[in-house]
Amino acid sequence: MTGHPRKAKFVSRDFCVNCGSSSLQELASGMFWDEPLRTFIANDPWGENPLPFLTDARWTLVKCEACAQVFHRSVLDAEWNERRFSIWMNADAINTFEANFGTSLSERKRRAATAYVEHILRIEAMTKPIRKNEPVRLLDFGCGWGGFVEGCQLFGFDAVGLDRSSARIGGATIKVYSTIDELSSKSFHAVTAFEVLEHVDAPAEIVASLSAMLVPGGIFVAETPNCAGVTNIVTHDDYLRVHPLDHINAYTNETLTSLIERHGLKRVSRPVAYVTADPMRALKTTVKHALGRVGRSTQLYFSKDR
């Protein structure tokens, strides 16, 4: 690109992304080039560094006075959002980012595989009453590279994935759909949304669409970063939770629950699942579950009304 870079364009979300209220309280705001945000962005891996396009851009973190949902008011418009997914966050940038978590690749894969199998065992058990002898039909929304879908298929699930990232669509080990419309005629016993609702412009519309694709009694699993207590971008941990280009919706246990329960889904307890060769770990898991010590997690299970 020659000359001065174009300026990224943003649109304003003037109504709560959870309940639709217009009663919004500003928590914090600033320019993208203000410190420490500028340094946090500069230190991230990018296919194309977005900072030159953000010289005059402002971010504003707001809280809904009606339902307590926290979110970024200004988000990239459709053209620039596509640039973010296809150029700024290309495959190399995503791989580099995912490698910077302080644990070895083998350890991250072990943890991910363990979590996948625990979810698979729970979903298989929870959907038995509605599918009888049918295989579990599952949609993983925001499937990334497709690892969870692959795991589901190994367990005999009829599983598919959906993701809007062109890098992940191109690099996934499975076929990945890019829009909900491509799957709108299908129905599923289970839908999962791991680490995805924090990224989308209109999460209420997404949840409504996904709920409509669930059969009565179907299971919806959602997981997001837990943003309880985050009201500004001061530390790097704040940045990771409420990144104004990426993590544009900030959930707590309560707001994630309220978002999803508005769309014909009811929060339910998840059954215990063991993926371990350590009897003590299994015992601790059982005791924790029996005592109801689930904490204020933002990994939650829901069931669709019958």
GUVEXTOR-339225 format. One record per residue (C-alpha): residue in one letter; chain; x, z, y. Coordinates in nm, 4 decimals, always signed. Each point is the difference from the previous one (the first is absolute). Example, Ala and Ser with C-alpha at 12.3 -4.5 7.8 and 13.67 -1.06 7.14 Angstrom:
2
+--------+------+----------+----------+----------+
: dodren : pavo :        x :        z :        y :
+--------+------+----------+----------+----------+
:      A :    A :  +1.2300 :  +0.7800 :  -0.4500 :
:      S :    A :  +0.1370 :  -0.0660 :  +0.3440 :
+--------+------+----------+----------+----------+
// end
This chain:
306
+--------+------+----------+----------+----------+
: dodren : pavo :        x :        z :        y :
+--------+------+----------+----------+----------+
:      M :    A :  +0.0000 :  +0.0000 :  +0.0000 :
:      T :    A :  +0.1391 :  -0.0929 :  +0.3423 :
:      G :    A :  -0.0706 :  +0.1632 :  +0.3379 :
:      H :    A :  -0.2007 :  +0.3164 :  +0.0269 :
:      P :    A :  -0.2003 :  +0.1043 :  -0.3085 :
:      R :    A :  -0.3752 :  -0.0084 :  +0.0297 :
:      K :    A :  -0.1681 :  +0.3344 :  +0.0429 :
:      A :    A :  -0.1949 :  +0.1371 :  -0.2939 :
:      K :    A :  -0.3734 :  +0.0182 :  +0.0602 :
:      F :    A :  -0.2085 :  +0.3045 :  -0.0799 :
:      V :    A :  -0.3717 :  +0.0714 :  -0.0224 :
:      S :    A :  -0.1649 :  +0.3312 :  +0.0797 :
:      R :    A :  -0.2059 :  +0.1942 :  -0.2533 :
:      D :    A :  -0.2433 :  +0.1794 :  +0.2287 :
:      F :    A :  -0.2166 :  +0.1515 :  -0.2730 :
:      C :    A :  +0.0976 :  +0.2409 :  -0.2744 :
:      V :    A :  +0.1218 :  -0.1829 :  -0.3106 :
:      N :    A :  -0.1718 :  +0.2639 :  -0.2119 :
:      C :    A :  -0.3382 :  +0.0890 :  +0.1544 :
:      G :    A :  -0.0349 :  -0.2571 :  +0.2799 :
:      S :    A :  -0.0164 :  +0.2514 :  +0.2866 :
:      S :    A :  +0.1282 :  -0.0981 :  +0.3451 :
:      S :    A :  +0.0958 :  +0.3615 :  +0.0834 :
:      L :    A :  +0.3773 :  -0.0268 :  -0.0313 :
:      Q :    A :  +0.2598 :  +0.2503 :  +0.1201 :
:      E :    A :  +0.3512 :  -0.1223 :  +0.0812 :
:      L :    A :  +0.2616 :  +0.2012 :  -0.1905 :
:      A :    A :  +0.3164 :  -0.1837 :  +0.1021 :
:      S :    A :  +0.1163 :  -0.3326 :  +0.1400 :
:      G :    A :  +0.3131 :  -0.1821 :  +0.1103 :
:      M :    A :  +0.1862 :  -0.3274 :  +0.0059 :
:      F :    A :  +0.1533 :  -0.1487 :  -0.3132 :
:      W :    A :  +0.3347 :  -0.0090 :  +0.1806 :
:      D :    A :  -0.0138 :  +0.3727 :  +0.0825 :
:      E :    A :  +0.2211 :  +0.2317 :  -0.2007 :
:      P :    A :  -0.0096 :  +0.1139 :  -0.2733 :
:      L :    A :  -0.2420 :  -0.2726 :  -0.1168 :
:      R :    A :  +0.2314 :  -0.2842 :  +0.1006 :
:      T :    A :  +0.2825 :  +0.1390 :  -0.2154 :
:      F :    A :  -0.2311 :  +0.0674 :  -0.2952 :
:      I :    A :  -0.1181 :  -0.3633 :  +0.0060 :
:      A :    A :  +0.3515 :  -0.1365 :  +0.0539 :
:      N :    A :  +0.1315 :  +0.1892 :  -0.3029 :
:      D :    A :  -0.2642 :  -0.1399 :  -0.2351 :
:      P :    A :  +0.0792 :  -0.3122 :  -0.2040 :
:      W :    A :  -0.1763 :  -0.3104 :  +0.1298 :
:      G :    A :  -0.0100 :  -0.3650 :  -0.0888 :
:      E :    A :  -0.0384 :  -0.0537 :  +0.3743 :
:      N :    A :  +0.0479 :  +0.2939 :  +0.2380 :
:      P :    A :  -0.3319 :  +0.0547 :  +0.1839 :
:      L :    A :  +0.1516 :  +0.1874 :  +0.2968 :
:      P :    A :  +0.0682 :  -0.3083 :  +0.2165 :
:      F :    A :  -0.3718 :  -0.0802 :  -0.0188 :
:      L :    A :  -0.1047 :  +0.3540 :  +0.1008 :
:      T :    A :  +0.1764 :  +0.0451 :  +0.3344 :
:      D :    A :  -0.3222 :  +0.0711 :  +0.1933 :
:      A :    A :  -0.2145 :  +0.1268 :  -0.2861 :
:      R :    A :  -0.1613 :  +0.3441 :  +0.0031 :
:      W :    A :  -0.1245 :  +0.2098 :  -0.2922 :
:      T :    A :  -0.2747 :  +0.2623 :  +0.0237 :
:      L :    A :  -0.0899 :  +0.2507 :  -0.2712 :
:      V :    A :  -0.3593 :  +0.1249 :  +0.0264 :
:      K :    A :  -0.2249 :  +0.2475 :  -0.1797 :
:      C :    A :  -0.3726 :  -0.0418 :  -0.0514 :
:      E :    A :  -0.1884 :  +0.2952 :  +0.1492 :
:      A :    A :  -0.2854 :  -0.0531 :  -0.2470 :
:      C :    A :  +0.1805 :  -0.0127 :  -0.3365 :
:      A :    A :  +0.3654 :  +0.0927 :  +0.0829 :
:      Q :    A :  +0.1386 :  -0.3334 :  -0.1246 :
:      V :    A :  +0.3378 :  -0.0827 :  +0.1587 :
:      F :    A :  +0.1064 :  -0.3618 :  +0.0491 :
:      H :    A :  +0.1953 :  -0.2370 :  +0.2241 :
:      R :    A :  -0.2256 :  -0.1545 :  +0.2590 :
:      S :    A :  +0.2060 :  -0.3172 :  +0.0528 :
:      V :    A :  +0.0773 :  -0.2212 :  -0.2999 :
:      L :    A :  +0.1536 :  -0.3445 :  -0.0330 :
:      D :    A :  -0.2442 :  -0.2890 :  +0.0303 :
:      A :    A :  -0.0587 :  -0.2333 :  -0.2950 :
:      E :    A :  +0.2838 :  -0.2418 :  +0.0856 :
:      W :    A :  +0.2596 :  +0.2727 :  +0.0480 :
:      N :    A :  -0.1221 :  +0.1981 :  -0.2978 :
:      E :    A :  +0.0652 :  -0.3053 :  -0.2130 :
:      R :    A :  +0.3481 :  -0.0253 :  +0.1509 :
:      R :    A :  +0.0566 :  +0.3646 :  -0.0919 :
:      F :    A :  -0.0960 :  -0.0571 :  -0.3644 :
:      S :    A :  +0.1770 :  -0.3332 :  -0.0455 :
:      I :    A :  +0.3114 :  +0.0147 :  +0.2210 :
:      W :    A :  +0.0714 :  +0.3499 :  +0.1312 :
:      M :    A :  -0.0612 :  +0.1622 :  -0.3404 :
:      N :    A :  +0.1306 :  -0.2666 :  -0.2343 :
:      A :    A :  +0.1023 :  +0.0607 :  -0.3621 :
:      D :    A :  +0.3592 :  +0.0983 :  +0.0817 :
:      A :    A :  -0.1134 :  +0.2475 :  +0.2658 :
:      I :    A :  -0.2554 :  +0.1585 :  -0.2334 :
:      N :    A :  +0.2537 :  +0.0360 :  -0.2817 :
:      T :    A :  +0.2558 :  +0.1545 :  +0.2356 :
:      F :    A :  -0.2576 :  +0.2423 :  +0.1419 :
:      E :    A :  -0.1136 :  +0.1094 :  -0.3455 :
:      A :    A :  +0.3613 :  +0.0582 :  -0.1032 :
:      N :    A :  +0.0601 :  +0.2465 :  +0.2859 :
:      F :    A :  -0.1740 :  +0.3042 :  -0.1469 :
:      G :    A :  +0.2991 :  +0.2016 :  -0.1195 :
:      T :    A :  -0.0687 :  -0.0384 :  -0.3735 :
:      S :    A :  +0.1367 :  -0.2506 :  -0.2464 :
:      L :    A :  -0.1953 :  -0.3099 :  -0.0943 :
:      S :    A :  -0.0354 :  +0.1265 :  -0.3583 :
:      E :    A :  -0.1387 :  +0.3347 :  +0.1192 :
:      R :    A :  -0.2500 :  -0.1677 :  +0.2336 :
:      K :    A :  -0.1149 :  -0.2254 :  -0.2821 :
:      R :    A :  -0.0370 :  +0.2992 :  -0.2344 :
:      R :    A :  -0.2101 :  +0.1897 :  +0.2513 :
:      A :    A :  -0.2139 :  -0.3026 :  +0.0772 :
:      A :    A :  -0.0575 :  -0.0769 :  -0.3689 :
:      T :    A :  -0.0961 :  +0.3622 :  -0.0697 :
:      A :    A :  -0.2507 :  +0.0009 :  +0.2866 :
:      Y :    A :  -0.1412 :  -0.3365 :  -0.1121 :
:      V :    A :  -0.0625 :  +0.1199 :  -0.3535 :
:      E :    A :  -0.1635 :  +0.3222 :  +0.1214 :
:      H :    A :  -0.2424 :  -0.2032 :  +0.2128 :
:      I :    A :  -0.0650 :  -0.2421 :  -0.2867 :
:      L :    A :  -0.0839 :  +0.2809 :  -0.2430 :
:      R :    A :  -0.2347 :  +0.1650 :  +0.2514 :
:      I :    A :  -0.1768 :  -0.3253 :  +0.0858 :
:      E :    A :  -0.0369 :  -0.0934 :  -0.3670 :
:      A :    A :  -0.1649 :  +0.3361 :  -0.0719 :
:      M :    A :  -0.2186 :  +0.0079 :  +0.3121 :
:      T :    A :  -0.1429 :  -0.3498 :  -0.0530 :
:      K :    A :  -0.0951 :  +0.0364 :  -0.3681 :
:      P :    A :  -0.3646 :  +0.0930 :  +0.0727 :
:      I :    A :  -0.0612 :  -0.3179 :  +0.2036 :
:      R :    A :  +0.1873 :  -0.2597 :  -0.2048 :
:      K :    A :  -0.0442 :  +0.1186 :  -0.3591 :
:      N :    A :  +0.2268 :  -0.2302 :  -0.2061 :
:      E :    A :  +0.0897 :  -0.2430 :  +0.2795 :
:      P :    A :  +0.3541 :  -0.0020 :  +0.1367 :
:      V :    A :  +0.0390 :  +0.1610 :  +0.3418 :
:      R :    A :  -0.0466 :  -0.2565 :  +0.2755 :
:      L :    A :  +0.2269 :  +0.1155 :  +0.2824 :
:      L :    A :  +0.0981 :  -0.1285 :  +0.3437 :
:      D :    A :  +0.3152 :  +0.1331 :  +0.1637 :
:      F :    A :  -0.0469 :  -0.0599 :  +0.3736 :
:      G :    A :  +0.3357 :  -0.0231 :  +0.1768 :
:      C :    A :  +0.1763 :  -0.0486 :  -0.3327 :
:      G :    A :  +0.3481 :  -0.0644 :  +0.1410 :
:      W :    A :  +0.2263 :  -0.1527 :  -0.2618 :
:      G :    A :  -0.2673 :  +0.0502 :  -0.2693 :
:      G :    A :  +0.1622 :  +0.2800 :  -0.2006 :
:      F :    A :  -0.3164 :  +0.2070 :  -0.0382 :
:      V :    A :  -0.2033 :  -0.3031 :  -0.1087 :
:      E :    A :  +0.2662 :  -0.0836 :  -0.2586 :
:      G :    A :  -0.0213 :  +0.3554 :  -0.1340 :
:      C :    A :  -0.3783 :  -0.0210 :  -0.0203 :
:      Q :    A :  +0.0212 :  -0.3266 :  -0.1922 :
:      L :    A :  +0.2353 :  +0.1611 :  -0.2539 :
:      F :    A :  -0.2772 :  +0.2543 :  -0.0658 :
:      G :    A :  -0.2541 :  -0.2776 :  -0.0578 :
:      F :    A :  -0.1633 :  +0.0059 :  +0.3420 :
:      D :    A :  -0.1413 :  -0.3183 :  +0.1524 :
:      A :    A :  +0.1926 :  +0.0681 :  +0.3222 :
:      V :    A :  +0.0643 :  -0.2140 :  +0.3086 :
:      G :    A :  +0.1835 :  +0.0573 :  +0.3275 :
:      L :    A :  -0.0588 :  -0.0857 :  +0.3644 :
:      D :    A :  +0.2532 :  +0.0118 :  +0.2840 :
:      R :    A :  +0.0315 :  -0.1739 :  +0.3362 :
:      S :    A :  +0.3813 :  +0.0100 :  +0.0169 :
:      S :    A :  +0.1353 :  -0.3505 :  -0.0611 :
:      A :    A :  +0.3305 :  +0.1509 :  -0.1140 :
:      R :    A :  -0.1709 :  +0.2055 :  -0.2673 :
:      I :    A :  -0.2348 :  -0.2799 :  -0.1047 :
:      G :    A :  +0.3008 :  -0.2246 :  -0.0513 :
:      G :    A :  +0.2115 :  +0.2623 :  -0.1743 :
:      A :    A :  -0.2580 :  +0.1736 :  -0.2172 :
:      T :    A :  +0.0213 :  -0.0180 :  -0.3769 :
:      I :    A :  -0.3744 :  -0.0649 :  -0.0261 :
:      K :    A :  -0.2461 :  -0.2278 :  +0.1769 :
:      V :    A :  -0.0960 :  +0.1676 :  +0.3256 :
:      Y :    A :  -0.3117 :  -0.0894 :  +0.1988 :
:      S :    A :  +0.0320 :  +0.0016 :  +0.3785 :
:      T :    A :  -0.3573 :  +0.0679 :  +0.1210 :
:      I :    A :  -0.2982 :  +0.2037 :  -0.1118 :
:      D :    A :  -0.2163 :  -0.3133 :  +0.0263 :
:      E :    A :  +0.1851 :  -0.1502 :  -0.2981 :
:      L :    A :  -0.1324 :  +0.2858 :  -0.2152 :
:      S :    A :  -0.3373 :  +0.0652 :  +0.1643 :
:      S :    A :  -0.1952 :  -0.1335 :  -0.2987 :
:      K :    A :  +0.1685 :  +0.2401 :  -0.2416 :
:      S :    A :  -0.0863 :  +0.3603 :  -0.0831 :
:      F :    A :  +0.2375 :  +0.2742 :  -0.1071 :
:      H :    A :  -0.0096 :  +0.3317 :  -0.1832 :
:      A :    A :  +0.2814 :  +0.1287 :  +0.2204 :
:      V :    A :  +0.1649 :  -0.0853 :  +0.3300 :
:      T :    A :  +0.3305 :  +0.1481 :  +0.1152 :
:      A :    A :  +0.1489 :  +0.0022 :  +0.3500 :
:      F :    A :  +0.3446 :  +0.1602 :  -0.0076 :
:      E :    A :  +0.1792 :  +0.0328 :  +0.3360 :
:      V :    A :  -0.2060 :  -0.2747 :  +0.1627 :
:      L :    A :  -0.2866 :  +0.1350 :  +0.2149 :
:      E :    A :  +0.2487 :  +0.1263 :  +0.2574 :
:      H :    A :  +0.1069 :  -0.3633 :  +0.0611 :
:      V :    A :  -0.3315 :  -0.1818 :  +0.0565 :
:      D :    A :  -0.1706 :  -0.0748 :  +0.3316 :
:      A :    A :  -0.3542 :  +0.0737 :  -0.1177 :
:      P :    A :  +0.0147 :  +0.2539 :  -0.2864 :
:      A :    A :  -0.3745 :  +0.0756 :  +0.0040 :
:      E :    A :  -0.0794 :  -0.3679 :  -0.0592 :
:      I :    A :  +0.2576 :  -0.0158 :  -0.2792 :
:      V :    A :  -0.1410 :  +0.3071 :  -0.1769 :
:      A :    A :  -0.3547 :  -0.1356 :  +0.0355 :
:      S :    A :  +0.1044 :  -0.3305 :  -0.1600 :
:      L :    A :  +0.1889 :  +0.1700 :  -0.2828 :
:      S :    A :  -0.2881 :  +0.2404 :  -0.0659 :
:      A :    A :  -0.2392 :  -0.2954 :  -0.0289 :
:      M :    A :  +0.2216 :  -0.1450 :  -0.2759 :
:      L :    A :  -0.0179 :  +0.3185 :  -0.2083 :
:      V :    A :  -0.2651 :  +0.0316 :  -0.2702 :
:      P :    A :  -0.2243 :  +0.3098 :  +0.0254 :
:      G :    A :  +0.2000 :  +0.2965 :  -0.1224 :
:      G :    A :  +0.3271 :  -0.1832 :  +0.0659 :
:      I :    A :  +0.3155 :  +0.1818 :  +0.1086 :
:      F :    A :  +0.1809 :  -0.0455 :  +0.3312 :
:      V :    A :  +0.3520 :  +0.1402 :  +0.0388 :
:      A :    A :  +0.1606 :  +0.0247 :  +0.3442 :
:      E :    A :  +0.3416 :  +0.1249 :  +0.1046 :
:      T :    A :  +0.1556 :  +0.0083 :  +0.3475 :
:      P :    A :  +0.2730 :  +0.1948 :  +0.1778 :
:      N :    A :  -0.1186 :  +0.3471 :  +0.0996 :
:      C :    A :  +0.0097 :  +0.0095 :  +0.3808 :
:      A :    A :  -0.1356 :  +0.3515 :  +0.0506 :
:      G :    A :  +0.1526 :  +0.1452 :  +0.3150 :
:      V :    A :  +0.1559 :  -0.3252 :  +0.1277 :
:      T :    A :  -0.1004 :  -0.0613 :  +0.3635 :
:      N :    A :  +0.2987 :  -0.1876 :  +0.1464 :
:      I :    A :  +0.3102 :  -0.2003 :  -0.0942 :
:      V :    A :  +0.2862 :  +0.2425 :  +0.0596 :
:      T :    A :  +0.1806 :  +0.0237 :  -0.3340 :
:      H :    A :  +0.0837 :  -0.2636 :  -0.2590 :
:      D :    A :  -0.2547 :  +0.1622 :  -0.2324 :
:      D :    A :  -0.2667 :  -0.0496 :  +0.2696 :
:      Y :    A :  +0.1047 :  -0.3646 :  +0.0219 :
:      L :    A :  -0.0295 :  -0.0517 :  -0.3755 :
:      R :    A :  -0.3529 :  +0.1426 :  +0.0045 :
:      V :    A :  -0.1380 :  -0.1645 :  +0.3173 :
:      H :    A :  +0.2182 :  -0.3096 :  +0.0451 :
:      P :    A :  -0.1820 :  -0.1849 :  +0.2826 :
:      L :    A :  +0.0586 :  -0.3445 :  -0.1541 :
:      D :    A :  -0.0690 :  +0.0948 :  -0.3597 :
:      H :    A :  -0.1646 :  +0.3390 :  -0.0599 :
:      I :    A :  -0.2769 :  -0.0550 :  +0.2511 :
:      N :    A :  -0.2499 :  +0.2438 :  -0.1579 :
:      A :    A :  +0.0958 :  +0.3649 :  -0.0567 :
:      Y :    A :  -0.1942 :  +0.1842 :  -0.2706 :
:      T :    A :  -0.0408 :  +0.3580 :  -0.1073 :
:      N :    A :  -0.1802 :  +0.1286 :  -0.3080 :
:      E :    A :  -0.3157 :  +0.0389 :  +0.2083 :
:      T :    A :  +0.0037 :  -0.3311 :  +0.1864 :
:      L :    A :  +0.0849 :  -0.2053 :  -0.3090 :
:      T :    A :  -0.2873 :  +0.1687 :  -0.1807 :
:      S :    A :  -0.2437 :  -0.0651 :  +0.2856 :
:      L :    A :  +0.1043 :  -0.3654 :  +0.0321 :
:      I :    A :  -0.0661 :  -0.0750 :  -0.3654 :
:      E :    A :  -0.3124 :  +0.2123 :  -0.0444 :
:      R :    A :  -0.1743 :  -0.1998 :  +0.2751 :
:      H :    A :  -0.0247 :  -0.2962 :  -0.2376 :
:      G :    A :  -0.1954 :  +0.1140 :  -0.3053 :
:      L :    A :  +0.2898 :  +0.1866 :  -0.1614 :
:      K :    A :  +0.0260 :  +0.3700 :  -0.0814 :
:      R :    A :  +0.3213 :  +0.1933 :  -0.0420 :
:      V :    A :  +0.0587 :  +0.1237 :  -0.3561 :
:      S :    A :  +0.2631 :  +0.2055 :  -0.1779 :
:      R :    A :  +0.2567 :  -0.1953 :  -0.1914 :
:      P :    A :  +0.0616 :  +0.0958 :  -0.3638 :
:      V :    A :  +0.3367 :  +0.1296 :  -0.1135 :
:      A :    A :  +0.2427 :  -0.2627 :  -0.1308 :
:      Y :    A :  +0.3329 :  +0.0744 :  -0.1675 :
:      V :    A :  +0.2907 :  -0.2416 :  -0.0068 :
:      T :    A :  +0.2859 :  +0.2270 :  -0.0990 :
:      A :    A :  +0.2134 :  +0.1161 :  -0.2905 :
:      D :    A :  +0.0352 :  +0.3433 :  +0.1652 :
:      P :    A :  -0.2577 :  +0.2509 :  -0.1335 :
:      M :    A :  +0.0568 :  +0.2327 :  +0.2979 :
:      R :    A :  -0.0836 :  -0.2745 :  +0.2463 :
:      A :    A :  -0.3207 :  -0.0729 :  -0.1897 :
:      L :    A :  -0.0874 :  +0.3715 :  +0.0021 :
:      K :    A :  +0.0627 :  +0.0303 :  +0.3739 :
:      T :    A :  -0.2186 :  -0.3047 :  +0.0630 :
:      T :    A :  -0.2801 :  +0.1509 :  -0.2075 :
:      V :    A :  +0.0178 :  +0.3369 :  +0.1776 :
:      K :    A :  +0.0109 :  -0.1601 :  +0.3430 :
:      H :    A :  -0.3049 :  -0.2104 :  -0.0822 :
:      A :    A :  -0.1899 :  +0.2956 :  -0.1507 :
:      L :    A :  +0.0601 :  +0.2092 :  +0.3115 :
:      G :    A :  -0.1069 :  -0.2815 :  +0.2300 :
:      R :    A :  +0.3337 :  -0.0153 :  +0.1776 :
:      V :    A :  -0.0277 :  -0.3598 :  +0.1099 :
:      G :    A :  +0.0975 :  +0.0705 :  +0.3596 :
:      R :    A :  -0.0974 :  -0.2226 :  +0.2905 :
:      S :    A :  +0.1183 :  -0.3161 :  -0.1684 :
:      T :    A :  -0.0603 :  -0.3524 :  +0.1262 :
:      Q :    A :  -0.0054 :  -0.1372 :  -0.3557 :
:      L :    A :  -0.3710 :  +0.0122 :  -0.0773 :
:      Y :    A :  -0.2520 :  -0.1210 :  -0.2585 :
:      F :    A :  -0.3599 :  -0.1083 :  +0.0721 :
:      S :    A :  -0.2956 :  -0.1196 :  -0.2060 :
:      K :    A :  -0.2646 :  -0.2512 :  +0.1086 :
:      D :    A :  -0.3587 :  +0.1239 :  +0.0004 :
:      R :    A :  -0.2010 :  -0.1208 :  -0.2963 :
+--------+------+----------+----------+----------+
// end
